[in-house]
Amino acid sequence: MELKANTFTRALAHGDKQVGLWITLSSPFVAEVTAPAGYDWALIDMEHSPNDYMSVLGQLQAFANSATTAIVRPEWNDTVTVKRLLDLGVPGLLFPMIQTVEEAQKAIASTRYPPLGVRGVSGSTRANKFGRVTNYLARVEAELTVLLQLETAAAIGLAVEIGSLEGVSGIFFGPADIAADIGLLGQPMHPDVWALIRPAAAALIAKGIPVGTLVMDTKFAAELLNDGFTFVACASDASLLAKASDAALASVKGALA
């Protein structure tokens, strides 16, 4: 048995536009509701959601039979957490709050076996179908998606240097934290935020480095993809449920005599 090709990693490398969905409700059942929708990728969030390893596992299983690649964002750039998630079989990781080249190198190293990194070796895990995938050790690093998230003005200043590191699949901009960093807390769509992001994104794109982000505006998501961004998430499961719940209630109340 051989390791399955990671379509998301390959799509990024080829520059194919990838539309994503943020998964925050920490429920395999909810993940199963969204999995058939047809998003190219989904982000299972551990940083700002009450996920643990078992809830992540259930959500990975929900997405496994769909065409959507489920990426996981760990709580932090932590080698032990990464090791456990990789052994669970996550096809990709989004590392939050990468501030320096050294932090980026640490993140990459946690996904690589020695001598290229520090990932511990286990012979029987979900990732290698409990020892049945014979080429797992040889192929996993080429198939794995490694995304690094830049969330401050200082980190944006290092975008090209960080994005050029061997092993980086793409750079992700976090507009909410960038907004907070420059004194615009709660205003991720403020023009000053995107005045920082867009030139850095353009410099990365010019070097062939895939660029992505999350925006809660489908029209703006499409605009970014048309402007050269490769992977953009356009909504979250929680926001979709909240908006639909509010809209349904408002519709009925608005029609009452």
Backbone hydrogen bonds, N-H to C=O, Kabsch-Sander energy under -0.5 kcal/mol:
donor,donor_aa,acceptor,acceptor_aa,energy
7,T,5,A,-0.9
10,R,6,N,-1.9
11,A,7,T,-2.2
12,L,8,F,-2.5
13,A,9,T,-2.0
14,H,10,R,-1.7
15,G,11,A,-0.7
15,G,12,L,-1.0
16,D,11,A,-2.5
18,Q,230,T,-3.2
20,G,232,V,-2.8
21,L,41,W,-1.3
22,W,235,A,-2.9
23,I,43,L,-3.3
24,T,22,W,-0.6
31,A,27,S,-2.5
32,E,28,P,-2.0
33,V,29,F,-1.3
34,T,30,V,-1.9
35,A,31,A,-2.3
37,A,34,T,-1.9
38,G,35,A,-0.9
40,D,19,V,-1.8
41,W,19,V,-1.4
42,A,69,T,-2.4
43,L,21,L,-2.3
44,I,42,A,-0.7
44,I,71,I,-3.4
45,D,23,I,-2.3
45,D,43,L,-0.7
46,M,44,I,-0.5
46,M,73,R,-2.4
47,E,73,R,-0.5
51,N,49,S,-1.2
56,V,52,D,-2.3
57,L,53,Y,-2.4
58,G,54,M,-2.2
59,Q,55,S,-1.8
60,L,56,V,-2.6
61,Q,57,L,-2.3
62,A,58,G,-1.7
63,F,59,Q,-1.9
64,A,60,L,-1.2
65,N,61,Q,-0.5
66,S,63,F,-2.0
69,T,40,D,-2.1
70,A,68,T,-0.6
71,I,42,A,-3.3
71,I,69,T,-0.7
72,V,92,G,-2.0
73,R,44,I,-2.5
78,D,76,W,-2.2
82,V,78,D,-2.4
83,K,79,T,-2.2
84,R,80,V,-2.1
85,L,81,T,-2.4
86,L,82,V,-2.8
87,D,83,K,-2.0
88,L,84,R,-1.2
89,G,85,L,-0.6
89,G,86,L,-1.1
90,V,85,L,-1.8
93,L,145,T,-2.5
94,L,72,V,-2.1
95,F,93,L,-0.6
95,F,147,L,-2.8
98,I,149,Q,-2.8
99,Q,97,M,-0.7
104,A,100,T,-1.9
105,Q,101,V,-2.5
106,K,102,E,-2.1
107,A,103,E,-2.1
108,I,104,A,-2.4
109,A,105,Q,-2.5
110,S,106,K,-1.7
111,T,107,A,-0.5
111,T,108,I,-1.6
112,R,109,A,-1.3
116,L,113,Y,-1.3
117,G,113,Y,-0.8
118,V,109,A,-2.4
119,R,109,A,-0.7
119,R,112,R,-3.0
126,R,87,D,-0.7
127,A,87,D,-1.7
129,K,126,R,-1.4
130,F,125,T,-3.9
132,R,128,N,-0.9
132,R,129,K,-0.7
133,V,128,N,-2.3
134,T,1,M,-2.1
134,T,132,R,-1.1
135,N,1,M,-0.6
136,Y,133,V,-1.2
139,R,135,N,-1.9
140,V,136,Y,-2.7
142,A,139,R,-0.8
143,E,139,R,-1.6
144,L,140,V,-2.2
145,T,91,P,-2.0
146,V,144,L,-0.5
147,L,93,L,-2.9
147,L,145,T,-0.5
148,L,170,G,-1.9
149,Q,95,F,-2.7
150,L,148,L,-0.5
150,L,172,F,-2.9
156,I,152,T,-2.2
157,G,153,A,-1.6
158,L,155,A,-1.6
159,A,156,I,-1.7
162,I,158,L,-2.9
163,G,159,A,-2.9
164,S,160,V,-1.5
165,L,162,I,-1.5
168,V,165,L,-1.7
169,S,146,V,-3.0
169,S,167,G,-0.5
170,G,146,V,-1.1
171,I,210,P,-2.5
172,F,148,L,-2.9
173,F,212,G,-2.6
174,G,150,L,-2.4
178,I,174,G,-2.1
179,A,175,P,-2.5
180,A,176,A,-1.8
181,D,177,D,-2.5
182,I,178,I,-1.5
183,G,180,A,-1.6
184,L,179,A,-3.5
187,Q,184,L,-2.1
190,H,187,Q,-1.8
193,V,190,H,-1.1
194,W,190,H,-1.5
195,A,191,P,-1.7
196,L,192,D,-0.8
196,L,193,V,-0.7
197,I,193,V,-2.0
198,R,194,W,-2.6
200,A,196,L,-1.0
201,A,197,I,-2.9
202,A,198,R,-2.6
203,A,199,P,-2.1
204,L,200,A,-2.0
205,I,201,A,-2.9
206,A,202,A,-2.3
207,K,203,A,-0.8
207,K,204,L,-0.8
208,G,205,I,-1.8
209,I,204,L,-2.6
212,G,171,I,-2.5
213,T,231,F,-1.2
214,L,173,F,-0.6
215,V,233,A,-2.5
221,A,217,D,-2.5
222,A,218,T,-2.1
223,E,219,K,-2.0
224,L,220,F,-2.5
225,L,221,A,-2.1
226,N,222,A,-2.4
227,D,223,E,-1.4
228,G,225,L,-1.1
229,F,224,L,-2.4
230,T,211,V,-2.5
231,F,211,V,-1.6
232,V,18,Q,-2.2
233,A,213,T,-2.6
234,C,20,G,-2.2
237,D,22,W,-2.3
240,L,236,S,-2.5
241,L,237,D,-2.1
242,A,238,A,-2.5
243,K,239,S,-2.7
244,A,240,L,-2.4
245,S,241,L,-2.4
246,D,242,A,-2.5
247,A,243,K,-2.6
248,A,244,A,-2.3
249,L,245,S,-2.0
250,A,246,D,-2.6
251,S,247,A,-2.2
252,V,248,A,-1.9
253,K,249,L,-2.7
254,G,250,A,-2.4
255,A,251,S,-0.7
255,A,252,V,-1.0
256,L,253,K,-1.0
